[in-house]
Amino acid sequence: MAWEYSEKTKKLFMDAVHGKPGTHLGEIENPDGVGEHGSIACGDAMQFMFRVEKNEEDPTKDQIVEAKYLTFGCTSAIAASEALCMLIEQDRITPIDSLKITNDRIVEFLDGLPEQKIHCSVMGAEALESAVFDWARRRGVDLTELGIDIHADEQEEGRLVCKCFSLSEPYIRRKIKELGLRNIPEITAAIKAGGACMSCHHAPGGLQDLLDEVWEGAEPPAPKASTGAGAMLNILPEPSEAALLSDNPVKNPHAPATKHAAGANSTAALSPYQFSKKVEQVVDKYVRPMLHKDGGDLEIIDIKDRLIYCQFQGRCEGCAASQQTLKVVVERTLKDLVDQEISVIQV
């Protein structure tokens, strides 16, 4: 299945990886606040940092004048990180006011995210909270006196529920309440818990038990209207070759949600010719520009089912980091934009 990203999400991603002026992928020398969330071992990780213009009389009035990030992750993770920085910088807000930027606002800014990628926006919001806590510690601001609870020690305290992603019971409980998560699939989509081995789904003290305890005696919140994330779960008709090669995928944001569960976005119905054309289109439009930036290139040698055989060229050929480039740049992009079942093999 290919994720259906908004044009804005794809543009922010491409601008960031190409280092377009005004984008925020990178580091700040001597930042005033640094925060991290996620784990490279789990597939998504973000380090967020900002610099402030200090108010010598009242540190709570410091204004964020620069924000940057280092993100290891997919298209939506990088786009969500970029969106976070843009939201913060556009109004020169204080670190405390920046906490009003929720993951929902990031999703809205991106014109929606696929439901399975909501965790990328949550990652940005969590990294921001961590950076604000760091800023407050450096500037001597007591967040508790201001009525702000950032849960700084949450991951270090409490029982690990999801061992695959190192997520603790206090953290999962909080996110269930904050995000109004009603079932295990929603938890996985929002924070990735239970998304790997799934052994924590129904284990004693696992995700289902936490859901039951959080909502005991209370009715879980109703599903949100189909804006933001929900609006991106689109139904694609049987594609013609012209539609397949178009820059604007056919979308139906009002399609019933029940069809999504059946995998209506799957590329399984594509003919081998259509599938190969879609792979070539994504490689030409997204992968090659990233490789060209460093003097490299890529040639597709063969396509067999969902196996893509390719060969690096230019500076990428024989590069010590070629395997990382293969997985992070080539395979991850094809998985996101073509089919999650794709595997890329270097020959």
NORKA-V973498 format. One record per residue. PSI is psi in whole degrees, -180 to 180 (NA if undefined). OMEGA is omega in whole degrees, 0 to 359 (* if undefined). D_CENTER is the distance of its C-alpha to the mean C-alpha in Angstrom with 2 decimals. Layout:
BEGIN
PSI/OMEGA/D_CENTER
PSI/OMEGA/D_CENTER
END
This chain:
BEGIN
134/176/16.86
137/176/14.95
140/178/11.95
100/180/13.38
151/174/11.45
159/178/13.46
-34/180/15.54
-42/178/14.20
-46/181/10.57
-38/180/12.31
-44/180/14.70
-40/179/12.51
-50/183/10.85
-42/179/14.44
-40/182/16.03
-48/184/13.96
-22/177/14.58
-1/178/18.15
34/180/18.71
139/179/20.03
136/180/22.03
-9/177/20.38
175/196/16.86
9/179/15.57
118/183/14.31
-166/183/16.97
156/175/18.99
129/177/21.53
128/180/24.90
60/180/26.10
160/178/23.34
-14/177/24.41
133/180/21.35
134/177/18.80
153/180/16.18
154/174/13.87
146/179/11.51
-177/182/10.48
133/178/12.53
-34/179/12.85
-25/181/15.04
-9/175/12.43
-18/179/10.15
130/177/7.42
145/182/9.13
135/168/9.48
123/182/12.93
139/181/13.61
154/177/17.21
159/177/19.59
140/182/23.28
157/166/25.61
112/191/28.97
141/172/30.98
111/187/33.42
-24/181/36.29
-35/184/37.77
103/183/34.79
-22/178/31.55
-12/179/29.77
9/172/30.31
144/179/28.50
134/178/26.34
121/182/23.08
-13/179/23.98
137/178/21.29
140/178/17.65
171/182/15.73
156/167/12.95
117/185/12.61
128/170/9.24
109/183/9.49
-167/187/6.74
-173/180/6.27
-48/183/6.94
-32/179/4.15
-44/180/2.77
-43/179/6.50
-40/179/7.32
-37/177/5.98
-42/178/7.84
-43/179/10.57
-42/179/10.94
-47/180/11.45
-41/181/14.09
-41/179/15.73
-38/182/16.15
-44/186/17.71
-26/188/19.97
-25/182/21.27
4/182/23.47
55/183/24.20
165/177/23.53
160/176/24.49
-38/180/22.20
-43/178/23.40
-27/180/22.70
-22/180/19.14
-12/177/18.54
-11/178/19.05
104/181/15.64
170/177/13.85
-31/178/10.46
-38/180/12.65
-36/177/13.73
-44/179/10.43
-44/179/9.95
-41/180/13.60
-34/181/13.44
5/185/11.20
35/175/13.85
156/173/11.72
151/173/8.78
147/183/9.89
-38/183/10.74
-7/182/9.32
10/180/5.65
-29/181/6.62
-24/179/5.83
-38/177/2.49
-35/177/5.58
-39/179/7.83
-43/179/6.96
-45/180/7.95
-38/180/10.87
-41/178/12.00
-37/177/12.15
-46/179/14.07
-43/180/16.42
-39/179/17.12
-39/178/17.99
-39/176/20.23
-42/179/21.95
-44/178/22.67
-45/182/24.08
-39/178/26.19
-42/181/27.59
-35/186/28.61
1/178/30.15
30/179/31.89
124/179/30.27
101/183/30.69
-31/181/27.69
-40/178/29.52
-27/179/32.45
3/179/30.22
24/182/29.04
124/178/25.49
109/184/24.14
-4/176/20.99
47/187/21.48
-34/184/21.52
14/188/23.16
-43/183/21.39
-28/181/19.78
-23/183/23.14
152/173/25.18
163/183/25.53
138/174/25.42
124/177/22.55
-52/178/21.71
100/183/18.88
-29/181/20.17
-38/183/17.70
11/176/14.85
49/181/17.48
128/187/16.89
164/179/20.08
-47/179/22.07
-41/180/22.11
-47/182/18.34
-43/178/17.93
-45/182/20.93
-44/182/19.67
-33/175/16.34
-44/181/18.45
-50/185/20.68
-42/186/18.36
-2/179/16.13
42/183/19.17
131/190/17.92
-14/181/20.86
174/184/20.42
-45/178/18.80
-37/179/16.53
-37/176/15.11
-47/181/14.67
-43/180/12.85
-35/186/10.45
-41/187/9.92
5/176/10.12
-9/180/10.60
133/179/14.27
9/185/16.64
-1/181/14.36
-95/185/16.43
-19/177/20.21
9/181/20.35
-19/181/23.45
-2/184/22.36
-56/186/22.29
17/176/26.02
155/176/27.34
127/183/29.50
12/182/27.41
-162/187/24.26
-44/181/21.67
-40/178/24.30
-40/179/26.75
-41/176/24.38
-46/181/23.72
-40/182/27.50
-41/181/28.28
-42/185/25.90
13/180/27.17
125/179/30.73
3/179/33.20
151/179/30.63
125/177/29.13
149/181/25.32
151/179/24.01
154/177/24.16
147/179/21.13
156/177/19.73
159/185/20.99
65/169/19.25
166/180/17.57
-122/187/13.97
-46/184/12.01
-33/183/15.34
-14/182/16.61
-3/177/14.17
86/190/15.66
152/176/18.35
126/179/21.49
133/175/22.66
170/175/26.42
117/190/28.12
139/168/27.25
168/179/30.05
-36/180/29.88
-43/179/29.76
-36/181/26.76
-37/184/25.06
1/182/25.51
151/175/24.76
-12/183/22.07
94/181/21.74
145/177/20.95
130/185/23.12
150/175/21.35
84/185/22.77
-10/182/20.67
8/181/23.70
147/181/24.01
141/183/24.65
-25/183/21.81
-28/181/24.12
-25/182/23.82
-38/182/20.12
-25/180/20.94
-1/177/23.39
42/183/20.87
-21/179/22.08
2/185/19.33
146/176/20.56
11/184/22.02
-28/183/24.70
-9/180/27.28
142/174/27.04
160/177/30.08
-36/179/29.81
-46/180/30.67
-42/181/27.99
-46/181/25.34
-37/178/26.54
-40/180/26.60
-40/176/23.00
-47/181/22.06
-39/180/24.35
-46/181/22.93
-41/178/19.33
-45/181/20.83
-40/188/23.05
-32/187/20.64
-44/187/17.50
-52/185/18.48
-42/178/21.95
-35/178/21.29
-41/180/19.02
-38/180/21.83
-31/181/24.55
-32/180/23.33
17/177/24.53
19/181/27.54
178/178/26.35
176/183/26.16
136/175/25.65
129/175/28.13
121/183/27.52
-44/183/30.51
156/176/30.23
119/177/28.15
109/185/29.23
-119/180/27.49
17/175/23.79
124/180/24.85
114/179/24.44
126/184/27.00
170/182/26.61
129/177/28.23
151/178/27.14
169/179/29.51
-142/182/30.42
-19/179/29.06
-23/181/26.42
121/179/29.38
6/179/30.29
142/181/27.68
-24/182/27.03
16/186/23.25
-37/180/23.50
-38/176/22.15
-41/177/18.94
-40/180/18.74
-45/184/19.53
-44/187/16.69
-41/184/13.88
-54/188/14.99
-61/186/17.17
-43/182/16.25
-39/179/12.46
-43/179/12.99
-37/176/15.73
-44/183/13.95
-41/191/11.20
-9/180/14.01
-65/186/17.07
130/181/17.16
-15/181/15.34
-2/183/18.83
139/170/19.29
135/181/20.50
130/183/21.50
128/179/24.73
131/179/26.33
NA/*/30.09
END
